[in-house]
Amino acid sequence: MLIKSPTSSDCKASEITPERLYLSRRSMLGASLAGLALGALPRAASAVEASRYADVAPGAAPAWFTDKLAAVRWQAVTVKDEAITPFKDATHYNNFYEFGPDKGDPAANAGALKTEPWTLVVDGEVAKPGRYALEDFVKPYQLEERIYRLRCVEAWSMVIPWLGFPLAQVLKQVEPNSKARYVRFETLQDPQSMPGQRSGFALIDWPYVEGLRLDEAMHPLAILAVGMYGRELANQNGAPLRLVVPWKYGFKSIKSIVRMSLVAERPSTTWESLAPTEYGFYANVNPMVDHPRWSQARERRLPSGLFSPNVRDTLMFNGYADEVASLYAGLDLRKNY
């Protein structure tokens, strides 16, 4: 029997959501996050695995996704002793300003978004640029379930089971050249189906743009997600393809991606361009660096309410410090927030 010691990224028993709020599912098995991030073994999906999300409507998934679902590597990464956020909360409390500024706007308005067919461009400082239909882009990669904490810069949080694959696998395939130092991501621009892009909310210069340093993008915890809760991504959660970087604030995990560019210079990202004193390029979860208008030391875990606020301490790098802190050795995290 292989026994692994827990890491600081494991949740504590004191953080567990009350049982009445717990989404009914099979108890999570396996080793700590650090061990599983690189070493999980593939196994075929079973009826038991699928039943974990039996109360989540499957949706009309495209054929390529259904085929991939049959061989998912379940719980390739997980958090220990912590409840998954109910699907309804995860899909009805969102920031996706392309569909409106209120938390309920994405769920209300994203149904108009057409995700089939979907095209992704990979270009820039790479040996193998390309323009891909989504099903062809995803085809080489095995889907994994990654159960990650999600921490919003607004001080609320969730725990979400994503289905995706490591971004590093894609980057290795396209072969970045010696000039590539950053990855720039771009969201779909479609004012007809995205009413927020017609409203001029917050003076955003669409399309939405985000970026990572190349070494961050190559980290095994950074994934491209195409599903959640055992089904395809909901439109309001970034269908059909989104980035998930669990140690950073949620706005870094760009949704509905249509372009990935390997670039030499640090990209000008949307929120950093709008308010550089509030939203830095790195956006690493850091309880010791407050937002100018609120503290980041505590967070509100959803679901929560007036009589059950579900507030807890924020963890450095959202609890993934053991895995990612070395990326920022020697970097002043108060200045480079």
C-alpha positions as CSV (number, residue, x, y, z in Angstrom):
1,M,0.0,0.0,0.0
2,L,1.3,3.4,-1.0
3,I,1.0,6.0,1.8
4,K,1.5,9.7,1.1
5,S,1.8,12.4,3.7
6,P,-0.7,15.3,3.5
7,T,0.4,18.6,2.1
8,S,-0.7,22.1,3.1
9,S,-3.0,22.1,0.1
10,D,-5.3,19.6,1.7
11,C,-8.3,21.1,3.4
12,K,-8.8,20.7,7.1
13,A,-11.7,18.9,8.8
14,S,-12.7,22.2,10.3
15,E,-13.4,23.6,6.7
16,I,-16.0,21.0,5.8
17,T,-19.3,22.4,4.7
18,P,-22.2,21.3,6.9
19,E,-23.7,18.0,5.9
20,R,-27.1,19.5,5.0
21,L,-25.4,21.6,2.3
22,Y,-23.3,18.7,1.0
23,L,-23.9,17.7,-2.5
24,S,-24.7,14.0,-2.4
25,R,-21.9,12.1,-3.9
26,R,-19.5,9.2,-3.3
27,S,-16.8,9.9,-0.7
28,M,-13.6,10.9,-2.3
29,L,-10.8,8.4,-2.2
30,G,-7.1,8.6,-2.9
31,A,-3.9,10.3,-1.9
32,S,-3.0,13.9,-1.4
33,L,-3.1,16.6,-4.1
34,A,0.7,16.7,-4.5
35,G,1.0,13.0,-5.2
36,L,-2.0,12.8,-7.5
37,A,-1.2,15.9,-9.5
38,L,1.5,13.9,-11.4
39,G,0.9,10.3,-10.6
40,A,-2.8,9.3,-11.0
41,L,-3.4,6.1,-13.0
42,P,-6.0,6.0,-15.7
43,R,-9.1,3.9,-15.2
44,A,-12.3,3.5,-17.2
45,A,-15.4,5.4,-16.1
46,S,-17.9,3.2,-14.2
47,A,-21.6,3.4,-13.3
48,V,-20.5,4.2,-9.8
49,E,-18.4,7.2,-10.9
50,A,-21.2,8.5,-13.2
51,S,-23.7,8.2,-10.3
52,R,-21.8,10.8,-8.3
53,Y,-23.5,13.5,-10.3
54,A,-26.8,11.7,-10.9
55,D,-28.7,14.8,-9.8
56,V,-27.0,16.9,-12.5
57,A,-28.9,17.0,-15.8
58,P,-26.5,15.6,-18.4
59,G,-27.4,18.1,-21.2
60,A,-27.1,17.5,-24.9
61,A,-23.4,16.9,-25.1
62,P,-21.6,16.7,-28.5
63,A,-20.5,13.3,-29.7
64,W,-16.8,14.0,-29.1
65,F,-17.4,14.9,-25.5
66,T,-19.6,11.8,-24.9
67,D,-16.8,9.6,-26.3
68,K,-14.2,11.3,-24.1
69,L,-16.4,10.9,-21.0
70,A,-16.2,7.1,-21.4
71,A,-12.5,7.1,-20.4
72,V,-12.2,9.9,-17.9
73,R,-9.5,9.7,-15.3
74,W,-11.7,10.3,-12.3
75,Q,-10.4,12.3,-9.4
76,A,-7.0,12.7,-10.9
77,V,-6.6,15.6,-8.5
78,T,-8.9,16.3,-5.5
79,V,-9.1,18.2,-2.3
80,K,-9.4,16.2,0.9
81,D,-12.4,16.3,3.3
82,E,-14.2,19.2,1.6
83,A,-17.6,19.3,0.0
84,I,-18.2,20.1,-3.6
85,T,-20.2,23.2,-4.2
86,P,-23.7,22.3,-5.4
87,F,-24.1,22.4,-9.2
88,K,-26.9,25.0,-9.0
89,D,-24.6,27.4,-7.1
90,A,-21.7,26.8,-9.4
91,T,-23.8,27.5,-12.5
92,H,-26.0,30.3,-11.2
93,Y,-23.5,32.5,-9.4
94,N,-21.0,33.6,-11.9
95,N,-18.9,36.5,-13.2
96,F,-19.0,36.5,-17.0
97,Y,-19.4,40.1,-18.0
98,E,-19.9,39.3,-21.6
99,F,-23.4,38.3,-20.5
100,G,-24.0,41.0,-18.0
101,P,-22.7,42.5,-14.7
102,D,-25.0,40.7,-12.2
103,K,-24.2,37.2,-10.8
104,G,-27.4,35.8,-12.4
105,D,-26.9,37.3,-15.8
106,P,-24.7,34.6,-17.2
107,A,-27.2,31.8,-16.5
108,A,-30.0,34.0,-17.8
109,N,-28.4,35.1,-21.0
110,A,-25.7,32.6,-22.0
111,G,-28.2,30.2,-23.6
112,A,-27.9,32.2,-26.8
113,L,-24.2,31.3,-27.1
114,K,-23.6,28.9,-30.0
115,T,-20.7,26.5,-29.0
116,E,-20.9,24.2,-32.0
117,P,-19.0,24.5,-34.2
118,W,-16.1,26.1,-32.3
119,T,-12.8,27.1,-33.6
120,L,-9.6,27.7,-31.7
121,V,-6.5,29.4,-33.1
122,V,-3.0,28.7,-31.6
123,D,-0.3,31.1,-33.0
124,G,2.6,33.3,-32.2
125,E,6.1,32.0,-31.2
126,V,5.5,28.3,-31.9
127,A,6.8,25.9,-34.4
128,K,3.4,24.4,-35.0
129,P,0.7,27.1,-35.2
130,G,-2.8,26.0,-36.2
131,R,-6.5,26.6,-36.5
132,Y,-8.5,23.8,-35.0
133,A,-12.1,22.6,-34.7
134,L,-12.6,22.1,-31.0
135,E,-13.2,18.3,-31.4
136,D,-9.9,18.0,-33.3
137,F,-8.1,20.1,-30.8
138,V,-9.2,18.0,-27.8
139,K,-8.8,14.6,-29.5
140,P,-5.2,13.8,-28.5
141,Y,-5.8,14.3,-24.8
142,Q,-7.4,12.2,-22.1
143,L,-9.9,14.0,-19.9
144,E,-9.2,14.1,-16.2
145,E,-11.4,15.2,-13.3
146,R,-9.7,17.9,-11.3
147,I,-11.5,18.9,-8.1
148,Y,-10.2,22.4,-7.4
149,R,-11.0,25.2,-5.0
150,L,-12.0,28.4,-6.9
151,R,-11.4,31.7,-5.2
152,C,-12.9,34.9,-6.6
153,V,-11.1,38.2,-6.1
154,E,-14.4,39.4,-4.6
155,A,-13.8,37.1,-1.6
156,W,-16.2,34.3,-2.3
157,S,-15.2,30.7,-3.2
158,M,-16.4,27.3,-4.4
159,V,-15.1,23.8,-4.9
160,I,-15.7,22.6,-8.4
161,P,-15.0,19.2,-10.2
162,W,-13.7,20.2,-13.6
163,L,-13.1,17.9,-16.6
164,G,-10.1,18.8,-18.7
165,F,-6.5,18.2,-19.5
166,P,-3.2,19.9,-18.6
167,L,-2.4,23.0,-20.6
168,A,1.2,21.9,-20.6
169,Q,0.3,19.0,-23.0
170,V,-1.0,21.5,-25.6
171,L,2.0,23.7,-25.2
172,K,4.4,20.8,-25.8
173,Q,2.5,19.8,-28.9
174,V,2.8,23.3,-30.5
175,E,6.5,23.6,-29.6
176,P,7.1,27.1,-28.3
177,N,10.3,28.7,-29.6
178,S,13.0,30.4,-27.6
179,K,11.2,33.8,-27.8
180,A,8.0,32.5,-26.1
181,R,7.8,33.8,-22.6
182,Y,4.0,34.3,-22.0
183,V,0.7,32.7,-23.2
184,R,-2.0,35.2,-24.2
185,F,-5.6,34.0,-24.2
186,E,-8.6,35.6,-25.9
187,T,-12.3,35.1,-25.3
188,L,-14.9,35.0,-28.1
189,Q,-16.2,38.4,-29.3
190,D,-19.8,38.1,-30.4
191,P,-22.0,41.0,-29.4
192,Q,-25.1,39.4,-31.0
193,S,-25.1,36.5,-28.4
194,M,-23.2,38.3,-25.7
195,P,-25.3,41.2,-24.5
196,G,-22.6,42.5,-22.1
197,Q,-20.4,43.2,-25.1
198,R,-23.1,45.5,-26.4
199,S,-23.5,47.4,-23.1
200,G,-20.1,48.8,-22.8
201,F,-20.0,47.6,-19.1
202,A,-17.1,49.0,-17.2
203,L,-15.6,50.4,-20.4
204,I,-14.1,47.0,-21.2
205,D,-12.3,46.9,-24.5
206,W,-13.6,43.5,-25.9
207,P,-12.5,40.8,-26.4
208,Y,-11.5,39.8,-22.9
209,V,-7.8,39.0,-22.6
210,E,-5.8,37.1,-20.0
211,G,-2.3,35.8,-19.8
212,L,0.2,33.6,-17.9
213,R,3.9,33.4,-17.8
214,L,5.0,30.3,-19.8
215,D,6.3,28.5,-16.7
216,E,2.9,29.1,-15.0
217,A,1.1,27.7,-18.0
218,M,3.3,24.7,-18.0
219,H,2.6,23.8,-14.4
220,P,0.6,20.6,-14.0
221,L,-2.2,22.2,-12.0
222,A,-3.1,24.5,-14.9
223,I,-5.7,22.9,-17.2
224,L,-8.0,23.6,-20.1
225,A,-11.5,22.5,-19.0
226,V,-14.3,21.3,-21.3
227,G,-16.6,19.9,-18.6
228,M,-17.7,20.1,-15.0
229,Y,-19.8,17.9,-12.6
230,G,-19.4,14.9,-15.0
231,R,-21.0,16.8,-18.0
232,E,-20.0,19.3,-20.6
233,L,-19.3,22.9,-19.4
234,A,-22.4,25.1,-19.0
235,N,-22.3,28.2,-21.3
236,Q,-22.2,30.5,-18.3
237,N,-19.2,28.7,-16.9
238,G,-17.1,29.3,-20.1
239,A,-18.2,26.7,-22.6
240,P,-16.9,25.1,-24.6
241,L,-13.3,25.7,-23.5
242,R,-11.9,27.6,-20.5
243,L,-8.7,27.9,-18.5
244,V,-8.6,26.9,-14.9
245,V,-5.6,28.1,-12.7
246,P,-6.6,27.2,-9.2
247,W,-3.9,29.1,-7.3
248,K,-5.0,32.4,-8.9
249,Y,-8.1,34.6,-8.5
250,G,-10.9,33.4,-10.7
251,F,-10.7,36.2,-13.2
252,K,-7.5,34.7,-14.5
253,S,-9.3,31.6,-15.6
254,I,-10.6,33.0,-18.9
255,K,-13.7,31.6,-20.5
256,S,-14.9,30.6,-24.0
257,I,-11.4,30.7,-25.4
258,V,-10.9,31.3,-29.2
259,R,-7.2,32.1,-29.3
260,M,-4.0,31.1,-27.5
261,S,-0.9,33.0,-28.6
262,L,2.7,32.4,-27.4
263,V,4.3,35.8,-27.1
264,A,7.6,37.4,-26.1
265,E,6.2,40.4,-24.2
266,R,3.8,40.3,-21.2
267,P,0.3,40.7,-22.6
268,S,-1.9,43.6,-21.5
269,T,-4.7,41.8,-19.7
270,T,-8.3,43.1,-19.4
271,W,-8.7,43.8,-15.7
272,E,-5.1,44.9,-15.2
273,S,-5.6,47.5,-18.0
274,L,-8.8,48.8,-16.5
275,A,-7.6,49.0,-12.9
276,P,-3.9,48.2,-12.4
277,T,-3.9,49.2,-8.7
278,E,-6.7,46.6,-8.0
279,Y,-6.1,43.7,-10.4
280,G,-2.5,42.8,-11.1
281,F,-1.1,40.5,-13.8
282,Y,-0.2,37.7,-11.4
283,A,-3.5,37.7,-9.4
284,N,-2.2,35.0,-7.0
285,V,-4.5,34.3,-4.1
286,N,-2.7,36.0,-1.2
287,P,-4.5,36.6,2.2
288,M,-1.8,39.1,3.1
289,V,-2.4,41.5,0.2
290,D,-5.8,43.2,0.4
291,H,-7.8,44.5,-2.5
292,P,-7.8,48.3,-2.1
293,R,-11.6,48.1,-1.2
294,W,-11.8,44.9,0.9
295,S,-9.7,42.4,2.9
296,Q,-8.5,39.2,1.3
297,A,-7.8,37.5,4.6
298,R,-11.2,35.7,4.7
299,E,-13.6,34.3,2.1
300,R,-17.2,33.3,1.9
301,R,-17.6,29.7,0.7
302,L,-20.8,29.1,-1.3
303,P,-23.5,28.1,-0.6
304,S,-23.9,30.6,2.2
305,G,-26.6,32.7,3.7
306,L,-27.6,35.2,6.4
307,F,-27.8,32.5,9.1
308,S,-25.0,30.3,7.6
309,P,-22.4,32.7,6.3
310,N,-19.8,29.9,5.8
311,V,-16.8,32.2,6.2
312,R,-13.3,30.8,6.4
313,D,-9.6,31.9,6.3
314,T,-8.1,32.4,2.9
315,L,-5.2,30.1,2.2
316,M,-2.0,31.3,0.5
317,F,-2.1,30.4,-3.2
318,N,-5.6,29.2,-2.5
319,G,-4.1,26.2,-0.6
320,Y,-1.7,25.1,-3.4
321,A,1.4,26.7,-1.9
322,D,3.3,23.4,-1.8
323,E,2.8,23.0,-5.5
324,V,3.3,26.5,-6.9
325,A,5.3,28.7,-4.5
326,S,8.6,27.9,-6.2
327,L,7.3,29.6,-9.3
328,Y,7.6,32.9,-7.5
329,A,10.9,32.5,-5.6
330,G,12.5,35.9,-5.1
331,L,9.4,37.8,-6.4
332,D,7.9,40.4,-4.2
333,L,4.3,39.2,-4.0
334,R,3.1,42.5,-2.5
335,K,4.4,44.5,-5.5
336,N,3.7,41.8,-8.0
337,Y,0.2,41.0,-6.9
